[in-house]
Amino acid sequence: MDSNNAFEALGIDPRNGKLTSEQINKVKGLGCLRDKRFDDIFNVRVITRNGKITTDEQRAIAKAADLYGSHEVAMTSRQTVEIQGVSYDNIPSLILYLRENGLECGGTGPKVRPIVSCKGTTCQYGLIDTFALSERIHNVFYTGYHSVVLPHKFKIAVGGCPNNCVKPELNDIGIIGQRIFEVNEENCRGCSTCVVEASCPMKAARLKNGRIGISAEICNNCGRCFGKCPFGAIENAREGYKVSLGGRWGKKTAVARPLSRILTSEDEVIAVIEKAILLFKNEGIKGERFADTIERLGFEYVEGKLLEN
């Protein structure tokens, strides 16, 4: 496809002298961010599946950078890839070439942004399948809600455990893997050296009157204690999901506040995210972040909307 047909296929106006603000904003909506050092050079953002791409996709991105860019590729803070140094005239051909290879550009504007996740699925501390959950969130809300315009950008991060490597609590919605368990005091032998107490990084586990106890206020459900007691004092462990609302970073920062209960299934997580996005769409004010919406409406009101059936 020649360049004129490529421009027409994407609904972009070809250059006719100096680029207009309308032309720059049009391609920005497609994931092409102008390099401020130049009038007509852009960095084109390629969406990944939460930082994961195949080797064939890597080769296609590298070839696209050679054909249409400056032979350079950069990684973004949200696990997408940017092809550097793309002339405005090459943008349509680049986007169409990527599409032919199963890749999409985007990740800008007042919409759900690309989902970020840690490698909790393979990490020794991971408590949930972060890849499966984040890809499901990507398909439902990044892809499925792509045409939904929100008051501002909306960022979601999935962390596999309370180590918080991808900083879920600095996102509009953060999901943190949890291990929920029960303490069976009858199985506790009151060992002089308690392996449960010794294994707790939060110092939430304590022997008292010859029985193990765990402080709910201190415990972060990291699950390090599970399986340590040879007598089964810690039992019935299962997956959980701590969902936090209203985080952000940048010029203004806010730490997300967790919902008052731990969710116990992916379906619950998906339902809460959907309610949060729709609440933000319907009750948010243009230009405000979700943190501002929560502050204005009140956390208890927002939590009630998200947890009600």
C-alpha positions as CSV (number, residue, x, y, z in Angstrom):
1,M,0.0,0.0,0.0
2,D,1.4,3.4,-1.0
3,S,1.7,6.2,1.5
4,N,-1.4,8.1,0.2
5,N,-3.6,5.1,0.5
6,A,-2.1,4.4,4.0
7,F,-3.1,7.9,5.2
8,E,-6.6,7.4,3.8
9,A,-6.9,3.9,5.4
10,L,-6.3,5.4,8.8
11,G,-8.2,8.6,8.3
12,I,-5.1,10.8,8.7
13,D,-4.4,13.9,6.7
14,P,-1.1,13.9,4.8
15,R,1.3,16.6,5.5
16,N,0.8,19.9,3.6
17,G,3.5,22.1,5.0
18,K,3.9,22.5,8.7
19,L,1.9,20.0,10.8
20,T,-1.2,21.4,12.4
21,S,-2.2,20.9,16.1
22,E,-5.2,18.8,14.7
23,Q,-2.8,16.5,12.9
24,I,-0.5,16.1,15.9
25,N,-3.5,15.4,18.2
26,K,-5.0,12.9,15.7
27,V,-1.9,10.7,15.6
28,K,-1.4,11.1,19.4
29,G,-4.8,9.4,19.8
30,L,-3.3,6.5,17.8
31,G,-0.3,6.2,20.2
32,C,2.2,8.5,18.3
33,L,3.8,11.0,20.6
34,R,5.7,13.9,19.1
35,D,9.4,14.2,20.0
36,K,9.6,17.8,21.3
37,R,13.0,18.3,19.7
38,F,11.4,18.1,16.2
39,D,8.4,19.3,14.4
40,D,7.5,16.1,12.6
41,I,9.2,13.2,14.4
42,F,7.2,10.9,16.7
43,N,7.7,7.9,19.0
44,V,5.1,5.3,18.3
45,R,3.8,3.2,21.2
46,V,3.2,-0.5,20.6
47,I,0.9,-2.3,23.0
48,T,2.1,-5.5,24.7
49,R,0.2,-8.0,26.8
50,N,1.4,-6.6,30.1
51,G,5.0,-6.6,29.0
52,K,4.8,-10.0,27.3
53,I,5.4,-10.4,23.5
54,T,6.4,-13.3,21.4
55,T,9.7,-13.6,19.6
56,D,7.9,-13.2,16.3
57,E,6.4,-9.9,17.6
58,Q,9.8,-8.8,18.8
59,R,11.2,-9.4,15.3
60,A,8.3,-7.5,13.7
61,I,8.8,-4.5,16.0
62,A,12.6,-4.5,15.3
63,K,11.9,-4.6,11.5
64,A,9.4,-1.8,11.8
65,A,11.9,0.3,13.6
66,D,14.4,-0.4,10.8
67,L,11.9,0.3,8.0
68,Y,10.1,3.4,9.5
69,G,12.0,4.7,12.5
70,S,15.5,5.5,13.7
71,H,16.5,1.8,14.4
72,E,15.8,2.3,18.1
73,V,13.2,0.9,20.5
74,A,12.5,2.1,24.0
75,M,10.6,0.6,26.9
76,T,7.9,2.6,28.7
77,S,7.1,2.6,32.4
78,R,3.9,0.7,31.7
79,Q,5.5,-2.2,29.8
80,T,4.8,-1.0,26.3
81,V,7.3,-0.6,23.5
82,E,8.0,2.7,21.7
83,I,9.5,2.7,18.2
84,Q,11.7,5.8,18.1
85,G,12.2,8.5,15.5
86,V,9.3,7.9,13.2
87,S,8.6,10.7,10.6
88,Y,5.0,11.8,10.3
89,D,5.0,10.6,6.7
90,N,5.9,7.1,7.8
91,I,3.3,6.8,10.6
92,P,0.4,5.2,8.6
93,S,2.7,2.7,6.9
94,L,4.2,1.8,10.2
95,I,0.8,1.3,11.9
96,L,-0.5,-0.8,9.1
97,Y,2.7,-2.9,9.0
98,L,2.3,-3.6,12.8
99,R,-1.3,-4.5,12.3
100,E,-0.4,-7.0,9.6
101,N,1.9,-8.6,12.3
102,G,-0.8,-8.7,15.0
103,L,0.4,-5.6,16.9
104,E,-1.5,-2.5,17.8
105,C,-0.5,1.0,18.7
106,G,-2.2,3.2,21.3
107,G,-2.1,3.6,25.1
108,T,-2.9,7.4,25.2
109,G,-5.9,9.6,26.0
110,P,-8.6,9.6,28.6
111,K,-9.2,5.9,28.5
112,V,-8.2,2.7,30.3
113,R,-4.5,2.5,29.8
114,P,-2.4,-0.7,29.1
115,I,-2.5,-3.0,32.1
116,V,0.7,-3.5,34.1
117,S,1.6,-6.7,36.0
118,C,4.5,-8.2,37.8
119,K,5.9,-11.7,37.0
120,G,4.1,-13.1,40.1
121,T,3.1,-16.2,38.1
122,T,6.8,-17.3,38.0
123,C,8.2,-15.4,41.0
124,Q,9.0,-17.3,44.2
125,Y,6.7,-15.0,46.2
126,G,3.8,-14.9,43.7
127,L,0.5,-15.8,45.2
128,I,-1.8,-15.4,42.1
129,D,-1.5,-16.0,38.4
130,T,-0.7,-12.4,37.5
131,F,-0.3,-13.1,33.8
132,A,-3.8,-14.7,33.4
133,L,-5.6,-12.1,35.5
134,S,-3.9,-9.1,33.9
135,E,-4.4,-10.5,30.4
136,R,-8.1,-11.0,31.2
137,I,-8.3,-7.4,32.4
138,H,-6.5,-6.2,29.3
139,N,-9.0,-8.0,27.0
140,V,-12.1,-6.9,28.9
141,F,-11.1,-3.3,29.7
142,Y,-8.2,-2.1,27.6
143,T,-9.5,-3.7,24.4
144,G,-13.2,-4.1,25.2
145,Y,-13.6,-0.6,26.6
146,H,-11.3,1.1,24.1
147,S,-14.1,3.4,22.7
148,V,-15.2,4.4,26.2
149,V,-14.0,8.0,26.9
150,L,-13.4,8.7,30.6
151,P,-12.9,12.0,32.5
152,H,-9.1,11.2,32.6
153,K,-6.7,8.3,32.0
154,F,-7.4,5.2,34.1
155,K,-4.5,2.9,35.1
156,I,-4.7,-0.6,36.5
157,A,-1.8,-2.7,37.9
158,V,-1.7,-6.3,39.2
159,G,0.8,-7.3,41.8
160,G,1.4,-11.0,42.7
161,C,2.1,-10.4,46.4
162,P,2.4,-7.7,49.0
163,N,6.0,-6.9,47.9
164,N,4.3,-4.5,45.5
165,C,7.0,-4.5,42.8
166,V,4.8,-2.9,40.2
167,K,3.4,-0.4,42.7
168,P,-0.3,-1.3,42.5
169,E,-1.2,1.2,45.2
170,L,0.0,4.1,42.9
171,N,-2.6,3.2,40.2
172,D,-6.2,4.1,39.9
173,I,-7.0,0.5,40.7
174,G,-4.4,-1.8,42.2
175,I,-4.8,-5.6,42.7
176,I,-2.4,-7.3,45.1
177,G,-2.3,-11.1,45.5
178,Q,-3.1,-12.4,49.0
179,R,-3.0,-15.8,50.7
180,I,-5.9,-16.2,53.1
181,F,-5.6,-18.9,55.7
182,E,-6.9,-20.1,59.1
183,V,-5.1,-20.6,62.4
184,N,-5.9,-23.9,64.1
185,E,-4.8,-23.3,67.7
186,E,-5.6,-26.9,68.6
187,N,-2.8,-28.1,66.3
188,C,-0.3,-25.7,67.8
189,R,2.2,-27.5,70.1
190,G,3.7,-24.3,71.5
191,C,7.1,-25.2,70.3
192,S,9.9,-23.3,72.0
193,T,11.2,-22.2,68.6
194,C,8.1,-21.5,66.5
195,V,8.8,-21.7,62.7
196,V,5.6,-19.7,62.0
197,E,6.8,-16.9,64.2
198,A,10.3,-17.0,62.7
199,S,9.1,-17.0,59.1
200,C,6.8,-14.0,59.4
201,P,8.5,-10.9,57.9
202,M,5.8,-8.6,59.3
203,K,6.2,-9.9,62.9
204,A,2.5,-10.5,63.0
205,A,2.8,-14.0,64.3
206,R,3.4,-14.4,68.1
207,L,3.3,-17.2,70.6
208,K,1.1,-16.3,73.5
209,N,0.3,-18.6,76.4
210,G,1.7,-21.5,74.4
211,R,-0.4,-20.9,71.3
212,I,0.3,-19.2,68.0
213,G,-1.7,-16.1,67.2
214,I,-1.6,-13.7,64.2
215,S,-2.4,-10.0,64.4
216,A,-4.9,-9.2,61.7
217,E,-3.9,-5.5,62.0
218,I,-0.2,-6.3,61.1
219,C,-0.5,-9.4,58.8
220,N,-0.4,-8.5,55.1
221,N,-1.4,-12.0,53.9
222,C,1.9,-12.6,52.2
223,G,1.6,-16.3,53.0
224,R,5.2,-16.9,54.0
225,C,4.1,-18.8,57.1
226,F,1.9,-21.3,55.3
227,G,3.3,-24.8,55.2
228,K,5.9,-24.0,57.8
229,C,4.3,-25.6,60.9
230,P,4.8,-29.3,60.8
231,F,1.7,-29.8,63.0
232,G,-0.7,-27.9,60.7
233,A,-1.4,-24.8,62.9
234,I,-1.7,-22.8,59.7
235,E,-4.2,-24.4,57.3
236,N,-6.9,-24.0,54.6
237,A,-4.9,-21.4,52.6
238,R,-6.6,-20.0,49.5
239,E,-6.0,-17.2,47.0
240,G,-7.3,-13.7,47.7
241,Y,-7.2,-10.3,46.0
242,K,-6.7,-7.0,47.8
243,V,-8.2,-4.3,45.6
244,S,-7.2,-0.7,46.3
245,L,-8.7,2.5,44.8
246,G,-7.5,5.9,43.9
247,G,-3.7,5.7,43.6
248,R,-1.7,8.0,41.4
249,W,1.8,9.4,40.8
250,G,3.2,12.4,39.0
251,K,2.8,16.0,39.8
252,K,0.3,14.9,42.5
253,T,0.6,11.6,44.3
254,A,-1.8,9.5,46.3
255,V,-1.6,6.1,47.8
256,A,-4.6,3.9,47.0
257,R,-7.0,2.9,49.8
258,P,-8.0,-0.8,50.0
259,L,-11.5,-2.1,50.0
260,S,-12.6,-3.2,53.4
261,R,-12.7,-6.9,52.4
262,I,-10.5,-9.2,50.4
263,L,-12.0,-10.6,47.2
264,T,-11.7,-14.3,46.7
265,S,-12.2,-14.8,42.9
266,E,-11.1,-13.3,39.6
267,D,-14.8,-12.8,38.7
268,E,-15.2,-10.6,41.8
269,V,-12.2,-8.6,40.7
270,I,-13.5,-8.1,37.2
271,A,-16.9,-7.0,38.5
272,V,-15.3,-4.4,40.9
273,I,-13.1,-3.0,38.1
274,E,-16.1,-2.7,35.8
275,K,-18.2,-0.9,38.4
276,A,-15.3,1.4,39.2
277,I,-14.8,2.4,35.5
278,L,-18.5,3.0,35.0
279,L,-18.7,5.0,38.2
280,F,-15.8,7.1,37.1
281,K,-17.4,7.6,33.6
282,N,-20.8,8.6,35.0
283,E,-19.9,10.5,38.1
284,G,-16.4,11.8,37.4
285,I,-15.8,15.3,36.2
286,K,-13.8,15.9,33.0
287,G,-10.1,16.5,33.9
288,E,-10.1,14.9,37.3
289,R,-8.4,11.6,38.2
290,F,-10.2,8.8,39.9
291,A,-8.5,9.8,43.2
292,D,-10.1,13.2,43.0
293,T,-13.5,11.6,42.2
294,I,-13.2,9.4,45.3
295,E,-12.2,12.3,47.5
296,R,-15.1,14.4,46.2
297,L,-17.7,11.6,46.5
298,G,-16.3,10.0,49.6
299,F,-14.6,6.6,49.9
300,E,-17.4,4.9,51.7
301,Y,-19.9,6.0,48.9
302,V,-17.6,4.6,46.2
303,E,-16.9,1.4,48.1
304,G,-20.6,0.8,48.6
305,K,-21.2,1.2,44.9
306,L,-18.4,-1.2,44.0
307,L,-19.3,-4.0,46.5
308,E,-23.1,-3.9,46.2
309,N,-24.7,-6.7,44.3
